[in-house]
Amino acid sequence: MSSAPENNGRRRFLTLATAVVGGVGAAGVAVPFIKSWNPSEKAKAAGAPVEYDASKMMPGQLVRVQWRGKPVYVVRRTKEVLAELENGHNDQLRDPGSKEPQQPDYAVNSHRSVEPEFLVALGVCTHLGCAPTYHAGDFGEVVEGVKNGFFCPCHGSKFDMAGRVFQNVPAPLNLEIPPHMFKDGTTLLIGLDEGDA
């Protein structure tokens, strides 16, 4: 009978040792598994904000910038284009007041941007993802009475110079406006706004 307490002590030791080794092994497997859920450095870089120096842009010029693998259209609007947006064609638009959440709150205005002079919009049609073409001065052939805008060649959707969609076209929503801000007077930061900075 003297061996029974000795065996109980040995059993407790072996059970405890097995539990500790099993716990360390489980942690050794869990840590890399959980780390694999985090985005890679390449993915982090792809989603990072993009800087663009807009100081050399001419009035009326469009520049394409890549952000998160998508084209972003940056257009330096002329005074005539801004007047067209203020005075113009709201009765022809599907969502003239930008009530659908296709833009940050600070871009819910007639020019849909943080600075009236610059349009910053994803160059992706909200119908099926084609790239709309930019028409400066010759858009009247597409929409009567409107001189400037974007036309999607895939299925005929039309957008004004604030990226607002016209009625009776396949695109259901305005062009998406990404978060953006100006770090200084001319350096545009796409993917970040003052609330995030």
PyMOL commands that place a pseudoatom at each C-alpha (Angstrom):
pseudoatom trace, name=CA, resn=MET, resi=1, chain=A, elem=C, hetatm=0, pos=[0.000, 0.000, 0.000]
pseudoatom trace, name=CA, resn=SER, resi=2, chain=A, elem=C, hetatm=0, pos=[2.949, 2.330, 0.380]
pseudoatom trace, name=CA, resn=SER, resi=3, chain=A, elem=C, hetatm=0, pos=[3.292, 2.651, -3.431]
pseudoatom trace, name=CA, resn=ALA, resi=4, chain=A, elem=C, hetatm=0, pos=[-0.201, 4.184, -3.912]
pseudoatom trace, name=CA, resn=PRO, resi=5, chain=A, elem=C, hetatm=0, pos=[0.658, 7.714, -2.609]
pseudoatom trace, name=CA, resn=GLU, resi=6, chain=A, elem=C, hetatm=0, pos=[3.895, 7.600, -4.551]
pseudoatom trace, name=CA, resn=ASN, resi=7, chain=A, elem=C, hetatm=0, pos=[1.967, 6.768, -7.772]
pseudoatom trace, name=CA, resn=ASN, resi=8, chain=A, elem=C, hetatm=0, pos=[-0.566, 9.571, -7.129]
pseudoatom trace, name=CA, resn=GLY, resi=9, chain=A, elem=C, hetatm=0, pos=[2.255, 12.100, -6.801]
pseudoatom trace, name=CA, resn=ARG, resi=10, chain=A, elem=C, hetatm=0, pos=[3.887, 10.829, -9.963]
pseudoatom trace, name=CA, resn=ARG, resi=11, chain=A, elem=C, hetatm=0, pos=[0.526, 10.962, -11.817]
pseudoatom trace, name=CA, resn=ARG, resi=12, chain=A, elem=C, hetatm=0, pos=[-0.067, 14.564, -10.736]
pseudoatom trace, name=CA, resn=PHE, resi=13, chain=A, elem=C, hetatm=0, pos=[3.426, 15.533, -11.847]
pseudoatom trace, name=CA, resn=LEU, resi=14, chain=A, elem=C, hetatm=0, pos=[3.021, 13.826, -15.254]
pseudoatom trace, name=CA, resn=THR, resi=15, chain=A, elem=C, hetatm=0, pos=[-0.458, 15.356, -15.740]
pseudoatom trace, name=CA, resn=LEU, resi=16, chain=A, elem=C, hetatm=0, pos=[0.842, 18.829, -14.884]
pseudoatom trace, name=CA, resn=ALA, resi=17, chain=A, elem=C, hetatm=0, pos=[3.941, 18.415, -17.093]
pseudoatom trace, name=CA, resn=THR, resi=18, chain=A, elem=C, hetatm=0, pos=[1.790, 17.208, -20.008]
pseudoatom trace, name=CA, resn=ALA, resi=19, chain=A, elem=C, hetatm=0, pos=[-0.597, 20.153, -19.568]
pseudoatom trace, name=CA, resn=VAL, resi=20, chain=A, elem=C, hetatm=0, pos=[2.283, 22.668, -19.530]
pseudoatom trace, name=CA, resn=VAL, resi=21, chain=A, elem=C, hetatm=0, pos=[3.941, 21.158, -22.622]
pseudoatom trace, name=CA, resn=GLY, resi=22, chain=A, elem=C, hetatm=0, pos=[0.552, 21.027, -24.400]
pseudoatom trace, name=CA, resn=GLY, resi=23, chain=A, elem=C, hetatm=0, pos=[-0.173, 24.672, -23.504]
pseudoatom trace, name=CA, resn=VAL, resi=24, chain=A, elem=C, hetatm=0, pos=[3.216, 25.824, -24.796]
pseudoatom trace, name=CA, resn=GLY, resi=25, chain=A, elem=C, hetatm=0, pos=[2.670, 23.815, -27.985]
pseudoatom trace, name=CA, resn=ALA, resi=26, chain=A, elem=C, hetatm=0, pos=[-0.816, 25.280, -28.486]
pseudoatom trace, name=CA, resn=ALA, resi=27, chain=A, elem=C, hetatm=0, pos=[0.548, 28.825, -27.988]
pseudoatom trace, name=CA, resn=GLY, resi=28, chain=A, elem=C, hetatm=0, pos=[3.364, 28.066, -30.421]
pseudoatom trace, name=CA, resn=VAL, resi=29, chain=A, elem=C, hetatm=0, pos=[0.813, 27.122, -33.073]
pseudoatom trace, name=CA, resn=ALA, resi=30, chain=A, elem=C, hetatm=0, pos=[-1.713, 29.875, -32.219]
pseudoatom trace, name=CA, resn=VAL, resi=31, chain=A, elem=C, hetatm=0, pos=[0.659, 32.863, -32.372]
pseudoatom trace, name=CA, resn=PRO, resi=32, chain=A, elem=C, hetatm=0, pos=[1.686, 32.436, -36.043]
pseudoatom trace, name=CA, resn=PHE, resi=33, chain=A, elem=C, hetatm=0, pos=[-1.900, 31.521, -36.946]
pseudoatom trace, name=CA, resn=ILE, resi=34, chain=A, elem=C, hetatm=0, pos=[-3.277, 34.703, -35.381]
pseudoatom trace, name=CA, resn=LYS, resi=35, chain=A, elem=C, hetatm=0, pos=[-0.467, 36.801, -36.920]
pseudoatom trace, name=CA, resn=SER, resi=36, chain=A, elem=C, hetatm=0, pos=[-1.495, 35.464, -40.344]
pseudoatom trace, name=CA, resn=TRP, resi=37, chain=A, elem=C, hetatm=0, pos=[-4.803, 37.322, -39.948]
pseudoatom trace, name=CA, resn=ASN, resi=38, chain=A, elem=C, hetatm=0, pos=[-2.994, 40.685, -40.046]
pseudoatom trace, name=CA, resn=PRO, resi=39, chain=A, elem=C, hetatm=0, pos=[-2.465, 42.271, -43.470]
pseudoatom trace, name=CA, resn=SER, resi=40, chain=A, elem=C, hetatm=0, pos=[0.957, 41.859, -45.053]
pseudoatom trace, name=CA, resn=GLU, resi=41, chain=A, elem=C, hetatm=0, pos=[3.335, 44.801, -45.453]
pseudoatom trace, name=CA, resn=LYS, resi=42, chain=A, elem=C, hetatm=0, pos=[2.492, 44.833, -49.173]
pseudoatom trace, name=CA, resn=ALA, resi=43, chain=A, elem=C, hetatm=0, pos=[-1.223, 45.035, -48.377]
pseudoatom trace, name=CA, resn=LYS, resi=44, chain=A, elem=C, hetatm=0, pos=[-0.619, 47.821, -45.853]
pseudoatom trace, name=CA, resn=ALA, resi=45, chain=A, elem=C, hetatm=0, pos=[1.363, 49.778, -48.444]
pseudoatom trace, name=CA, resn=ALA, resi=46, chain=A, elem=C, hetatm=0, pos=[-1.385, 49.292, -51.044]
pseudoatom trace, name=CA, resn=GLY, resi=47, chain=A, elem=C, hetatm=0, pos=[-3.964, 50.811, -48.691]
pseudoatom trace, name=CA, resn=ALA, resi=48, chain=A, elem=C, hetatm=0, pos=[-1.731, 53.642, -47.517]
pseudoatom trace, name=CA, resn=PRO, resi=49, chain=A, elem=C, hetatm=0, pos=[-2.567, 57.252, -48.346]
pseudoatom trace, name=CA, resn=VAL, resi=50, chain=A, elem=C, hetatm=0, pos=[-1.106, 58.645, -51.579]
pseudoatom trace, name=CA, resn=GLU, resi=51, chain=A, elem=C, hetatm=0, pos=[0.394, 62.114, -51.969]
pseudoatom trace, name=CA, resn=TYR, resi=52, chain=A, elem=C, hetatm=0, pos=[0.103, 64.133, -55.164]
pseudoatom trace, name=CA, resn=ASP, resi=53, chain=A, elem=C, hetatm=0, pos=[1.532, 67.585, -55.841]
pseudoatom trace, name=CA, resn=ALA, resi=54, chain=A, elem=C, hetatm=0, pos=[-1.315, 69.397, -57.583]
pseudoatom trace, name=CA, resn=SER, resi=55, chain=A, elem=C, hetatm=0, pos=[0.561, 72.709, -57.937]
pseudoatom trace, name=CA, resn=LYS, resi=56, chain=A, elem=C, hetatm=0, pos=[1.581, 72.072, -61.562]
pseudoatom trace, name=CA, resn=MET, resi=57, chain=A, elem=C, hetatm=0, pos=[-1.903, 71.108, -62.767]
pseudoatom trace, name=CA, resn=MET, resi=58, chain=A, elem=C, hetatm=0, pos=[-3.361, 73.416, -65.381]
pseudoatom trace, name=CA, resn=PRO, resi=59, chain=A, elem=C, hetatm=0, pos=[-7.013, 74.508, -65.108]
pseudoatom trace, name=CA, resn=GLY, resi=60, chain=A, elem=C, hetatm=0, pos=[-9.140, 71.880, -66.860]
pseudoatom trace, name=CA, resn=GLN, resi=61, chain=A, elem=C, hetatm=0, pos=[-6.464, 69.172, -66.593]
pseudoatom trace, name=CA, resn=LEU, resi=62, chain=A, elem=C, hetatm=0, pos=[-7.215, 65.621, -65.407]
pseudoatom trace, name=CA, resn=VAL, resi=63, chain=A, elem=C, hetatm=0, pos=[-4.549, 63.475, -63.723]
pseudoatom trace, name=CA, resn=ARG, resi=64, chain=A, elem=C, hetatm=0, pos=[-4.957, 59.805, -62.801]
pseudoatom trace, name=CA, resn=VAL, resi=65, chain=A, elem=C, hetatm=0, pos=[-3.482, 58.688, -59.467]
pseudoatom trace, name=CA, resn=GLN, resi=66, chain=A, elem=C, hetatm=0, pos=[-3.475, 55.084, -58.205]
pseudoatom trace, name=CA, resn=TRP, resi=67, chain=A, elem=C, hetatm=0, pos=[-4.879, 54.462, -54.706]
pseudoatom trace, name=CA, resn=ARG, resi=68, chain=A, elem=C, hetatm=0, pos=[-5.684, 50.977, -53.390]
pseudoatom trace, name=CA, resn=GLY, resi=69, chain=A, elem=C, hetatm=0, pos=[-5.292, 49.614, -56.907]
pseudoatom trace, name=CA, resn=LYS, resi=70, chain=A, elem=C, hetatm=0, pos=[-7.999, 51.901, -58.313]
pseudoatom trace, name=CA, resn=PRO, resi=71, chain=A, elem=C, hetatm=0, pos=[-7.704, 54.995, -60.499]
pseudoatom trace, name=CA, resn=VAL, resi=72, chain=A, elem=C, hetatm=0, pos=[-8.493, 58.292, -58.812]
pseudoatom trace, name=CA, resn=TYR, resi=73, chain=A, elem=C, hetatm=0, pos=[-9.334, 61.192, -61.105]
pseudoatom trace, name=CA, resn=VAL, resi=74, chain=A, elem=C, hetatm=0, pos=[-7.981, 64.540, -59.945]
pseudoatom trace, name=CA, resn=VAL, resi=75, chain=A, elem=C, hetatm=0, pos=[-9.349, 67.418, -62.028]
pseudoatom trace, name=CA, resn=ARG, resi=76, chain=A, elem=C, hetatm=0, pos=[-8.450, 71.051, -61.567]
pseudoatom trace, name=CA, resn=ARG, resi=77, chain=A, elem=C, hetatm=0, pos=[-11.780, 72.667, -62.382]
pseudoatom trace, name=CA, resn=THR, resi=78, chain=A, elem=C, hetatm=0, pos=[-11.994, 75.992, -64.163]
pseudoatom trace, name=CA, resn=LYS, resi=79, chain=A, elem=C, hetatm=0, pos=[-14.117, 78.917, -62.961]
pseudoatom trace, name=CA, resn=GLU, resi=80, chain=A, elem=C, hetatm=0, pos=[-16.529, 78.153, -65.805]
pseudoatom trace, name=CA, resn=VAL, resi=81, chain=A, elem=C, hetatm=0, pos=[-16.947, 74.556, -64.601]
pseudoatom trace, name=CA, resn=LEU, resi=82, chain=A, elem=C, hetatm=0, pos=[-17.591, 75.722, -61.025]
pseudoatom trace, name=CA, resn=ALA, resi=83, chain=A, elem=C, hetatm=0, pos=[-20.198, 78.194, -62.313]
pseudoatom trace, name=CA, resn=GLU, resi=84, chain=A, elem=C, hetatm=0, pos=[-21.796, 75.383, -64.337]
pseudoatom trace, name=CA, resn=LEU, resi=85, chain=A, elem=C, hetatm=0, pos=[-22.034, 73.254, -61.160]
pseudoatom trace, name=CA, resn=GLU, resi=86, chain=A, elem=C, hetatm=0, pos=[-23.556, 76.114, -59.138]
pseudoatom trace, name=CA, resn=ASN, resi=87, chain=A, elem=C, hetatm=0, pos=[-26.043, 77.347, -61.729]
pseudoatom trace, name=CA, resn=GLY, resi=88, chain=A, elem=C, hetatm=0, pos=[-26.784, 74.409, -63.754]
pseudoatom trace, name=CA, resn=HIS, resi=89, chain=A, elem=C, hetatm=0, pos=[-28.419, 71.127, -64.191]
pseudoatom trace, name=CA, resn=ASN, resi=90, chain=A, elem=C, hetatm=0, pos=[-29.644, 69.734, -60.847]
pseudoatom trace, name=CA, resn=ASP, resi=91, chain=A, elem=C, hetatm=0, pos=[-33.005, 68.834, -62.400]
pseudoatom trace, name=CA, resn=GLN, resi=92, chain=A, elem=C, hetatm=0, pos=[-31.167, 66.399, -64.738]
pseudoatom trace, name=CA, resn=LEU, resi=93, chain=A, elem=C, hetatm=0, pos=[-29.311, 64.579, -61.934]
pseudoatom trace, name=CA, resn=ARG, resi=94, chain=A, elem=C, hetatm=0, pos=[-30.362, 61.431, -60.043]
pseudoatom trace, name=CA, resn=ASP, resi=95, chain=A, elem=C, hetatm=0, pos=[-28.861, 62.559, -56.689]
pseudoatom trace, name=CA, resn=PRO, resi=96, chain=A, elem=C, hetatm=0, pos=[-28.011, 66.276, -56.955]
pseudoatom trace, name=CA, resn=GLY, resi=97, chain=A, elem=C, hetatm=0, pos=[-27.762, 66.761, -53.170]
pseudoatom trace, name=CA, resn=SER, resi=98, chain=A, elem=C, hetatm=0, pos=[-25.425, 63.762, -52.706]
pseudoatom trace, name=CA, resn=LYS, resi=99, chain=A, elem=C, hetatm=0, pos=[-27.770, 62.077, -50.240]
pseudoatom trace, name=CA, resn=GLU, resi=100, chain=A, elem=C, hetatm=0, pos=[-26.380, 58.593, -51.025]
pseudoatom trace, name=CA, resn=PRO, resi=101, chain=A, elem=C, hetatm=0, pos=[-23.220, 57.917, -48.964]
pseudoatom trace, name=CA, resn=GLN, resi=102, chain=A, elem=C, hetatm=0, pos=[-20.758, 57.997, -51.869]
pseudoatom trace, name=CA, resn=GLN, resi=103, chain=A, elem=C, hetatm=0, pos=[-18.581, 60.685, -50.281]
pseudoatom trace, name=CA, resn=PRO, resi=104, chain=A, elem=C, hetatm=0, pos=[-17.283, 61.844, -46.883]
pseudoatom trace, name=CA, resn=ASP, resi=105, chain=A, elem=C, hetatm=0, pos=[-19.521, 64.302, -45.003]
pseudoatom trace, name=CA, resn=TYR, resi=106, chain=A, elem=C, hetatm=0, pos=[-17.296, 67.269, -45.904]
pseudoatom trace, name=CA, resn=ALA, resi=107, chain=A, elem=C, hetatm=0, pos=[-17.909, 66.551, -49.608]
pseudoatom trace, name=CA, resn=VAL, resi=108, chain=A, elem=C, hetatm=0, pos=[-21.701, 66.824, -49.422]
pseudoatom trace, name=CA, resn=ASN, resi=109, chain=A, elem=C, hetatm=0, pos=[-21.817, 70.064, -51.398]
pseudoatom trace, name=CA, resn=SER, resi=110, chain=A, elem=C, hetatm=0, pos=[-22.323, 71.156, -55.004]
pseudoatom trace, name=CA, resn=HIS, resi=111, chain=A, elem=C, hetatm=0, pos=[-18.674, 70.483, -55.920]
pseudoatom trace, name=CA, resn=ARG, resi=112, chain=A, elem=C, hetatm=0, pos=[-18.339, 67.260, -53.790]
pseudoatom trace, name=CA, resn=SER, resi=113, chain=A, elem=C, hetatm=0, pos=[-14.817, 67.995, -52.601]
pseudoatom trace, name=CA, resn=VAL, resi=114, chain=A, elem=C, hetatm=0, pos=[-12.877, 69.622, -49.808]
pseudoatom trace, name=CA, resn=GLU, resi=115, chain=A, elem=C, hetatm=0, pos=[-11.610, 72.349, -52.197]
pseudoatom trace, name=CA, resn=PRO, resi=116, chain=A, elem=C, hetatm=0, pos=[-14.013, 73.590, -54.900]
pseudoatom trace, name=CA, resn=GLU, resi=117, chain=A, elem=C, hetatm=0, pos=[-11.216, 73.918, -57.472]
pseudoatom trace, name=CA, resn=PHE, resi=118, chain=A, elem=C, hetatm=0, pos=[-10.273, 70.207, -57.305]
pseudoatom trace, name=CA, resn=LEU, resi=119, chain=A, elem=C, hetatm=0, pos=[-12.432, 67.178, -58.025]
pseudoatom trace, name=CA, resn=VAL, resi=120, chain=A, elem=C, hetatm=0, pos=[-11.047, 64.002, -56.437]
pseudoatom trace, name=CA, resn=ALA, resi=121, chain=A, elem=C, hetatm=0, pos=[-13.147, 60.973, -57.451]
pseudoatom trace, name=CA, resn=LEU, resi=122, chain=A, elem=C, hetatm=0, pos=[-12.668, 57.272, -58.086]
pseudoatom trace, name=CA, resn=GLY, resi=123, chain=A, elem=C, hetatm=0, pos=[-12.489, 56.785, -61.845]
pseudoatom trace, name=CA, resn=VAL, resi=124, chain=A, elem=C, hetatm=0, pos=[-14.786, 53.771, -61.635]
pseudoatom trace, name=CA, resn=CYS, resi=125, chain=A, elem=C, hetatm=0, pos=[-18.346, 53.817, -62.986]
pseudoatom trace, name=CA, resn=THR, resi=126, chain=A, elem=C, hetatm=0, pos=[-20.875, 52.809, -60.327]
pseudoatom trace, name=CA, resn=HIS, resi=127, chain=A, elem=C, hetatm=0, pos=[-22.710, 50.610, -62.821]
pseudoatom trace, name=CA, resn=LEU, resi=128, chain=A, elem=C, hetatm=0, pos=[-20.232, 47.821, -63.657]
pseudoatom trace, name=CA, resn=GLY, resi=129, chain=A, elem=C, hetatm=0, pos=[-16.839, 49.325, -62.867]
pseudoatom trace, name=CA, resn=CYS, resi=130, chain=A, elem=C, hetatm=0, pos=[-15.693, 50.667, -66.244]
pseudoatom trace, name=CA, resn=ALA, resi=131, chain=A, elem=C, hetatm=0, pos=[-13.544, 53.812, -66.478]
pseudoatom trace, name=CA, resn=PRO, resi=132, chain=A, elem=C, hetatm=0, pos=[-15.516, 56.902, -67.558]
pseudoatom trace, name=CA, resn=THR, resi=133, chain=A, elem=C, hetatm=0, pos=[-13.827, 59.204, -70.080]
pseudoatom trace, name=CA, resn=TYR, resi=134, chain=A, elem=C, hetatm=0, pos=[-13.302, 62.883, -69.343]
pseudoatom trace, name=CA, resn=HIS, resi=135, chain=A, elem=C, hetatm=0, pos=[-14.901, 65.449, -71.665]
pseudoatom trace, name=CA, resn=ALA, resi=136, chain=A, elem=C, hetatm=0, pos=[-13.776, 69.060, -71.276]
pseudoatom trace, name=CA, resn=GLY, resi=137, chain=A, elem=C, hetatm=0, pos=[-15.811, 71.506, -73.326]
pseudoatom trace, name=CA, resn=ASP, resi=138, chain=A, elem=C, hetatm=0, pos=[-17.362, 68.903, -75.660]
pseudoatom trace, name=CA, resn=PHE, resi=139, chain=A, elem=C, hetatm=0, pos=[-19.790, 67.170, -73.291]
pseudoatom trace, name=CA, resn=GLY, resi=140, chain=A, elem=C, hetatm=0, pos=[-22.742, 69.051, -74.848]
pseudoatom trace, name=CA, resn=GLU, resi=141, chain=A, elem=C, hetatm=0, pos=[-22.865, 66.309, -77.493]
pseudoatom trace, name=CA, resn=VAL, resi=142, chain=A, elem=C, hetatm=0, pos=[-23.582, 63.829, -74.670]
pseudoatom trace, name=CA, resn=VAL, resi=143, chain=A, elem=C, hetatm=0, pos=[-25.825, 65.938, -72.396]
pseudoatom trace, name=CA, resn=GLU, resi=144, chain=A, elem=C, hetatm=0, pos=[-27.528, 68.983, -73.868]
pseudoatom trace, name=CA, resn=GLY, resi=145, chain=A, elem=C, hetatm=0, pos=[-26.680, 72.203, -72.048]
pseudoatom trace, name=CA, resn=VAL, resi=146, chain=A, elem=C, hetatm=0, pos=[-23.747, 70.733, -70.077]
pseudoatom trace, name=CA, resn=LYS, resi=147, chain=A, elem=C, hetatm=0, pos=[-20.255, 71.468, -71.443]
pseudoatom trace, name=CA, resn=ASN, resi=148, chain=A, elem=C, hetatm=0, pos=[-18.092, 69.303, -69.154]
pseudoatom trace, name=CA, resn=GLY, resi=149, chain=A, elem=C, hetatm=0, pos=[-18.425, 65.848, -67.615]
pseudoatom trace, name=CA, resn=PHE, resi=150, chain=A, elem=C, hetatm=0, pos=[-17.631, 62.136, -67.715]
pseudoatom trace, name=CA, resn=PHE, resi=151, chain=A, elem=C, hetatm=0, pos=[-19.077, 59.520, -70.065]
pseudoatom trace, name=CA, resn=CYS, resi=152, chain=A, elem=C, hetatm=0, pos=[-18.805, 55.775, -69.478]
pseudoatom trace, name=CA, resn=PRO, resi=153, chain=A, elem=C, hetatm=0, pos=[-18.248, 54.130, -72.873]
pseudoatom trace, name=CA, resn=CYS, resi=154, chain=A, elem=C, hetatm=0, pos=[-19.292, 50.661, -71.643]
pseudoatom trace, name=CA, resn=HIS, resi=155, chain=A, elem=C, hetatm=0, pos=[-23.020, 51.305, -71.108]
pseudoatom trace, name=CA, resn=GLY, resi=156, chain=A, elem=C, hetatm=0, pos=[-23.539, 55.045, -71.524]
pseudoatom trace, name=CA, resn=SER, resi=157, chain=A, elem=C, hetatm=0, pos=[-23.633, 56.384, -67.969]
pseudoatom trace, name=CA, resn=LYS, resi=158, chain=A, elem=C, hetatm=0, pos=[-23.016, 60.124, -67.647]
pseudoatom trace, name=CA, resn=PHE, resi=159, chain=A, elem=C, hetatm=0, pos=[-21.631, 62.159, -64.737]
pseudoatom trace, name=CA, resn=ASP, resi=160, chain=A, elem=C, hetatm=0, pos=[-21.156, 65.892, -64.269]
pseudoatom trace, name=CA, resn=MET, resi=161, chain=A, elem=C, hetatm=0, pos=[-17.919, 67.572, -63.116]
pseudoatom trace, name=CA, resn=ALA, resi=162, chain=A, elem=C, hetatm=0, pos=[-18.766, 66.831, -59.477]
pseudoatom trace, name=CA, resn=GLY, resi=163, chain=A, elem=C, hetatm=0, pos=[-19.141, 63.137, -60.313]
pseudoatom trace, name=CA, resn=ARG, resi=164, chain=A, elem=C, hetatm=0, pos=[-22.931, 63.278, -59.919]
pseudoatom trace, name=CA, resn=VAL, resi=165, chain=A, elem=C, hetatm=0, pos=[-24.836, 60.822, -62.114]
pseudoatom trace, name=CA, resn=PHE, resi=166, chain=A, elem=C, hetatm=0, pos=[-27.438, 61.976, -64.626]
pseudoatom trace, name=CA, resn=GLN, resi=167, chain=A, elem=C, hetatm=0, pos=[-30.929, 60.474, -64.721]
pseudoatom trace, name=CA, resn=ASN, resi=168, chain=A, elem=C, hetatm=0, pos=[-31.969, 57.678, -67.101]
pseudoatom trace, name=CA, resn=VAL, resi=169, chain=A, elem=C, hetatm=0, pos=[-28.564, 55.981, -67.285]
pseudoatom trace, name=CA, resn=PRO, resi=170, chain=A, elem=C, hetatm=0, pos=[-27.500, 52.533, -65.976]
pseudoatom trace, name=CA, resn=ALA, resi=171, chain=A, elem=C, hetatm=0, pos=[-25.256, 53.846, -63.149]
pseudoatom trace, name=CA, resn=PRO, resi=172, chain=A, elem=C, hetatm=0, pos=[-27.325, 53.967, -59.945]
pseudoatom trace, name=CA, resn=LEU, resi=173, chain=A, elem=C, hetatm=0, pos=[-25.014, 56.187, -57.870]
pseudoatom trace, name=CA, resn=ASN, resi=174, chain=A, elem=C, hetatm=0, pos=[-22.697, 59.173, -58.083]
pseudoatom trace, name=CA, resn=LEU, resi=175, chain=A, elem=C, hetatm=0, pos=[-18.977, 58.486, -58.488]
pseudoatom trace, name=CA, resn=GLU, resi=176, chain=A, elem=C, hetatm=0, pos=[-17.351, 57.634, -55.179]
pseudoatom trace, name=CA, resn=ILE, resi=177, chain=A, elem=C, hetatm=0, pos=[-15.318, 60.372, -53.504]
pseudoatom trace, name=CA, resn=PRO, resi=178, chain=A, elem=C, hetatm=0, pos=[-12.402, 58.982, -51.479]
pseudoatom trace, name=CA, resn=PRO, resi=179, chain=A, elem=C, hetatm=0, pos=[-11.235, 60.595, -48.248]
pseudoatom trace, name=CA, resn=HIS, resi=180, chain=A, elem=C, hetatm=0, pos=[-8.868, 63.409, -49.156]
pseudoatom trace, name=CA, resn=MET, resi=181, chain=A, elem=C, hetatm=0, pos=[-7.310, 66.591, -47.834]
pseudoatom trace, name=CA, resn=PHE, resi=182, chain=A, elem=C, hetatm=0, pos=[-4.651, 69.139, -48.695]
pseudoatom trace, name=CA, resn=LYS, resi=183, chain=A, elem=C, hetatm=0, pos=[-1.585, 68.907, -46.429]
pseudoatom trace, name=CA, resn=ASP, resi=184, chain=A, elem=C, hetatm=0, pos=[-0.600, 72.376, -47.528]
pseudoatom trace, name=CA, resn=GLY, resi=185, chain=A, elem=C, hetatm=0, pos=[-1.968, 74.573, -50.276]
pseudoatom trace, name=CA, resn=THR, resi=186, chain=A, elem=C, hetatm=0, pos=[-1.047, 72.172, -53.081]
pseudoatom trace, name=CA, resn=THR, resi=187, chain=A, elem=C, hetatm=0, pos=[-0.119, 68.718, -51.725]
pseudoatom trace, name=CA, resn=LEU, resi=188, chain=A, elem=C, hetatm=0, pos=[-3.151, 66.475, -52.034]
pseudoatom trace, name=CA, resn=LEU, resi=189, chain=A, elem=C, hetatm=0, pos=[-3.371, 63.504, -49.693]
pseudoatom trace, name=CA, resn=ILE, resi=190, chain=A, elem=C, hetatm=0, pos=[-5.744, 60.796, -50.981]
pseudoatom trace, name=CA, resn=GLY, resi=191, chain=A, elem=C, hetatm=0, pos=[-6.944, 58.167, -48.520]
pseudoatom trace, name=CA, resn=LEU, resi=192, chain=A, elem=C, hetatm=0, pos=[-6.752, 60.322, -45.433]
pseudoatom trace, name=CA, resn=ASP, resi=193, chain=A, elem=C, hetatm=0, pos=[-8.720, 63.310, -44.236]
pseudoatom trace, name=CA, resn=GLU, resi=194, chain=A, elem=C, hetatm=0, pos=[-8.314, 65.754, -41.382]
pseudoatom trace, name=CA, resn=GLY, resi=195, chain=A, elem=C, hetatm=0, pos=[-10.370, 63.529, -39.083]
pseudoatom trace, name=CA, resn=ASP, resi=196, chain=A, elem=C, hetatm=0, pos=[-7.810, 60.726, -39.554]
pseudoatom trace, name=CA, resn=ALA, resi=197, chain=A, elem=C, hetatm=0, pos=[-4.668, 62.873, -39.573]
for i in range(1, 197): cmd.bond("trace and resi %d" % i, "trace and resi %d" % (i + 1))
show_as sticks, trace
zoom trace
